[in-house]
Amino acid sequence: MEIKVLFFGSLTDATAVAALNEVTASDTAALQELLHQQYPALRTAKYFIAVNRQMINKNTTLKTGDVVALMPPFSGG
């Protein structure tokens, strides 16, 4: 499955990129493993994952065209 991955905030520092196009992963667990291999700094980073603008908290199946965003913790005021 070809997907797009977006990085926000401090995660762009950890990866030195803001986005990856045409990433192949079947689900979010496989995607995380791929990204942790490519960007070791992500292993210790704290972040949330959203798939197509929906926050997720469990492994999620991905399909071609999905957009996955990795976002550091945030707070509002």
Secondary structure, DSSP 8 states (H G I E B T S, - for coil): -EEEEEE-THHHHHHS-SEEEEEE-SBHHHHHHHHHHH-GGGGT---EEEETTEEESS--B--TT-EEEEE------
